[in-house]
Amino acid sequence: MLPRVATQPRSMREVSPWEWQGWASLRTPAMPQPPFSYQAFGAYDERHLYITVEMELGREPHAGHGCGVPWFSEGAELRFVLPEPDKILQIFLDASGAALVQRRWLLQPVGDLILRTRATATGYALFAAIPWSALSLQGPPTTPLSFNLLPQVVERPLKFQRDNLSIALKAGQATAAISSPMELAPAIDLNPEPRIINFGKPGYNVRELQSLLPAIFDAKPQTAIVMIGTNDITWSKKRLPVDEYEATLHRILNAFREAVVKTILITIPPCIEEYVAEREKYTPEQRDALNSEINEFNARAKRVAAKTGAIVIDYHEQFKGDIRSESSLIRNEANLRSKDGVHPTAEGYRLLARLLADVIKANHLPTDRIVCCGDSITYGAHMNGQGTTTGDTYPAFLRTILFTP
């Protein structure tokens, strides 16, 4: 059921993903396969239906191609089932900011639709405010309205060639079709200002987290939780020298200090070296050095925290014993039949939330706006509710501990 927002979303002016987390998730089991990750949310008010999409691609998005013709650019497609005479209405949202509607097989601009987009080095986010009039309605429907959301992922950028359309589509289009029928909940009201915001981004290293600071500060945080560094060590495409990691982390934590944002720094957990080495094609020498590198990065992180006044939670120290065992807090073959070796289990996330709650309460840190910043561990990869503050992510467990009576 889609909730009704009480005030106009900030995203009407600029893309603000943090405000979407209290909306209804449009996730379904049929998600895009790695390396892609995706989340979408929906809400509505008296004038608009709001749809949002965030896609992590691991590369820059292919957007703005095709001279306004859909299927050539990444973005999303919405399919509505409407009363006669239109029956099926398709709206195409381009990650570059263009939108088209298809009625009775004719493509045309979408009246008063508002589309805001933000491209990053590894993906895109888009926000669409669809006026009810575009759906042949005078306001929120009194009967259930269903639609399908289909994010578009293009293997390579295409150039529109009128004489070669079918060949280009066949060769270059790879659409991740996700069917997500939803219903509106006319009686539900929603406060669009969540108290905990999940700013975890799959694949991010410390350099990319620094680039996210404008969006994080846009959320007006009071307390920031930072855990970053796993990809800087374990992912071959994102590895960084420890000196650059330390310098960049110092800029991040110092930015929070200058903005008078209370900050908690979490050390990164160990990894199962052979799993990582197999994925990344590391040499035996590189494999055997991974956990030593993690120890060095954590030591540098603690040094930065001491200089910037951040509180440290030594999460790494919680992973005692054999991390390859069934009781391990790291995902592995014994406990989850997974050669992950990097991400915590649900119990590992629950433990982290308890540690955070204890520190927040003991230090009387403000809780009206907490931002959780980091990579796929903060995101909650492989967990129910990944990318949100629901389900089994550590931001979800923290919200339950802090705010459940």
N, C-alpha and C positions, 0 to 999 in steps of 0.2 A: 504494500500500500504506500502510495506517495504522500508525504506530509505536506501541510500547508505552511508556508513561511509567513511570519508575522510582519516582517519589514522587507523592503526591496533589497535583494542581494547586492552586496558590494561589487560582485562580478559584473553587474550591469555596466560598471565603469571600467573595471580592469579585472583580469583573471585573478581570482583569489581562492585557490584550491582549499585552503585551510577552512573556509566557511562551509564547505560541502559535506564535511564529515558527519554532521548530524542529520543529513538527508538520507533518503532511502537508497541503499546500495542496489545497483542493477546488475551485480555480478551473477553469473550462472556457472554451472560446472563446465560448460564447453568454452574454456578460456583459450586464448592464443597460447601456443607452445613457446618454450624458451627459444631464443633469448628475449622474447617479448613478455611484458607484463602490463596488465591493464586494470583500470578500475573506472567505474562510472556511477553517478548518483543522479537522483531526480527529486524534484519538489514542485510546488505550484503555488499560485496565489490567484486573486480574482481576475487578473489580466493575462497571466502568462503560465505556460508550462516550462519548467526549467530542466534542462538536460546538460550534464557535464561528462566529459571523457578525459582521462589522463592515460597516455600510452608511453611506456618506456620501451624504446627500440634498440638501445645500445648504439645508436648512430643518429645523425641529424635526420629529421623527417623530410620526406619527399612531398613537398606541398607547392601549390600554385601552378602545377603543370596542367596542360590540356585545354587551355583557352576557355576555362569555365566549364568544360565538359566533365561530368563526374567519372569515377572509376580510374582516373589518371593520377589522382593525388591522394595522400593519406588524410584521414579525417574520420568521419562517421556517416552512416546512412540510417535514417529513421523511417520505418514503414508503419503507417497508421491504417487501421481498418475503420472506415467512416461510413455513415449512412449514405444512401443514394443521394446524388448521382455519381459521386466521385469514387466510392468504394475503397480503393487503395490510393493512399497519398504517400509519396516518397519525398523526403527532404534530405538533401546532400549537404553536408557540412565539411568544408575544406579546411585543413589545418592552417592554411594561409589567411583565412578570414572570409572566404567567399561562400555563398550559400545559394542553392537552387532548389526549386520544387518541381516535381513531376506530377502533373495532373493529366489523366487521359492520354498518357504517352507524350505530352508536350512539356519541355523544360522551360521554366520561366523564373524570374527573380521571386524571392519570398517577401512580399509586402513589408511589414513592419518588424520582421524578425531581427533580433539583435544577436550578433555572433561576436564573441571575443575569443581570441586565441593567444597562446604564448608558446613559442618554439624554444627548445633548449638544445644543447649539444647532443642529447641522447633521447629526445622524444618530443612530445607536445602535450598541451592541455587546451581544451576548448570548452566554452560555456555558451549555450544557446538559450535565449529567451524567446519562446515561440508563442505569439499571441493566439488566443483562442479563436480569433476570427480566421486565422490561417487554416484552422481545422474545421471551418464551417460551423463554429460554435459561438454563442454569445457570451459565454463565461464558462466556469468549471462545469463539466458534465454532471448531470444528475444520475446517469447510469455509468457503469464501468467503461473506461476507455482503455483499450489494449494497443500496445505498439511493440515492434521489434527494433532492437538496436544492433547495428552491424558495424563495428569498427573496420576501417579499411587499412590494410597494410600492403604497400606496394614494394615488390622486390627491388625495383630500380626505377628511377625517374623516367617518365615517358614524354615524348613530344607528340602532340596531336597531328596526325597526318590523315586527312580526310579519306584518301584512297587506300589506306592501310589499317583502318580501324580494327577490323576483326583480328588481324595478325598481331597487332600491337597488344590487344587485350589478352590474347591467348599466351603471348610470350612474356608479358610483364606483370600481370595482375595476380596478386596472391591475397585474397580477401579472407580475413578471419571472421566468419559469420557467427554471431552470438545472438540467440533468440532469447528475449527477456520480456515476456508479456507482463505488464504491471497494471495495477488498478489504482485509482485515486481514492484517497480517504478524505471526503469533504469536511469531516468534523474535527480533524486533527490540526492543532496549531503547533508551531515549532519555534523555539528560540534558535536563530541561526548563529549564535555565538558560542561554540563549544569551549569547554574549560580545558580540555587536553586536546592537542592537535598533533597528529602523526605526520612529521616531515621526513620520515624515512624514505629513501629513494634507492631502489635496487641498482647495484652496480656502481654507486657513487664512491669516489675516493675523496680525500680531504680537499683537493683542489676544487672538485665539483660542489662539495658542500659549501665552500666559501662563496661560490657563485650563486648559491641559493639564499644567501643572507638577506637580500632585499625582500624576498617573499616572506621569509621568516619574520623580519622586523615589521612587515606590513600587518602581521597578525597581532602586533602589540603585546609581545610576551612579557610576563613578569618573572617566570622561572624557565630556564633553558636546560635541557638534558642533552648531552652530547656524547655519542659513541661512534667513532669513525676510525678506520685504519685497516680493517680486514682486507678490503680490496687493494689497498696500497701495498700489501704484502703478497696475498695469495693469488690475485688475478693477474696473469701475465700482461694483459692489455692496459692495466691501470696501476702497475707498480710504480712507486715513487721512491727516490732516495730518502733515507731517514731524516737528513737535514732539511730537505724541502717539506717533509711531513711536519716536522717540529715547527718550522717557521710559519707554515700556513695555519696550523692549529693555533699557534700563538695569536695570529691575526683574528681568527674566529673568536677565541675566548676573550681577547682584548676588546673586540667590538661589542660583546655582551657586557663586559665590565663598564665600558664607556657609556653604554645605554642604560646603566643601572639595572641590568637584568641578572638576577641570581642564577648561578650556573653550577651544574653538577656534571663532572666528567667521569665517564665509565670506561674502565680499561677493557680492551678487546679480549675475547676468549681464545684459548689455544685452538689449534686445528689438527685434524688427522692428516698427517703429512702425505701418506701414500695415496689417499683419495685425491688430494689437491694436485699432487704431482702427476697422477694418471690423467686428470682432466686437462691440465695445462702443459703436459709434455715436458715437465721439468727434468733436468738431469738428476742423478742420485745426489750429487753435491748440493744442488739447489733444494731438493726435497728435504735433506737432512738439516738444512739451515733454517727452515721455515719457522719453527717454534722459537728458535734463538732470535730470529728477527722480530717476532711478535714480542718477546721479552724486551728487546731493545726499544721498540716503538712505544711500549707501555711505560718504560722508564723515562723516555723523552716526554711522553704525555703528562706524566706526574710532575716533571720539572716545569712544564708550561703551566700546569694548574697552580703550582706553588707561586709562580710569578704573577699570575692573573687573579689569584684569590678564589679560584674555582674549588668546589668540594669534590673530592675523589671517592668514587666507589670502586674498589678493586674487585671487579667481577671475575677477572682472570683467576683469582685465588679460590674461587668457588668450585673450580673444575679439578677436583682432586681425584686421585686414583686413575684407573684405566679408562680413558675417554672412548675406548673402542668397545666397552662392555655394554650389556643390556641396560644397566642402571645409569649409564652416562647421561649427562645433560646436553651432550652434542649428538645431533642426528647421525646415526651410523647403521651398519648392516645388522647389528645385533638387536637394536631396539626398534628400528623403523624400516629395516630392509632397504636402506638408502646409503649410497656412497656419497653422502653430503660432506660430513666432516668439518663443517664451518658453522652452520646455523644451530642455535639451541633447540631443544625440544620444548613442548608446551610447558613442561615442568621447569625447564630452564628459564623461560620467560616469566613464569609465575614467581620464581625465586627472585629474579631481578626486580620485579615490581615491588615485592616485599622489602627488599633492600632500599629501593628508592623511597618508598613510603616512610620507612623508619627515618631516613635522613631528612626528608622534607618536614616531618613532624618535629624531629629533634632540633632542627635549626629554624623552625618557625618560618619556613619559606612560603611565599605567597602562592596560592593555588587557583586564583581566578583565571589565569591564562598560562598554561604550561605547554611549552613546545618541545617535542621529542625529535631530535635532529640526528640523522645518521644515514646508514646504508640499508641493505636488505635485512639486517638484524633488527633494526628499529622498525622497518617496514613490516616485519613479521612474515618473511617468506615461508611459504608452505603451510602456514597456519590458517585456520578459519578467521576471516576478517582481516586478512593481510592488507596493509596499507591504510587501516582505519583504527579507531579506538573501540572496536567491538571484537568479539571472538576471543582468540587465544594469543593475541599480540601483547607485548609487555605494556604498551600504552593502555590497552583494554583492561588488563589486570590492575594496573595502577589506578585507573578511573574507578573501578569497582571498590578497591580498598579505600580510596580517599573519600568517595562521594556516596557510597551506599550506606544508608542508615543501619 
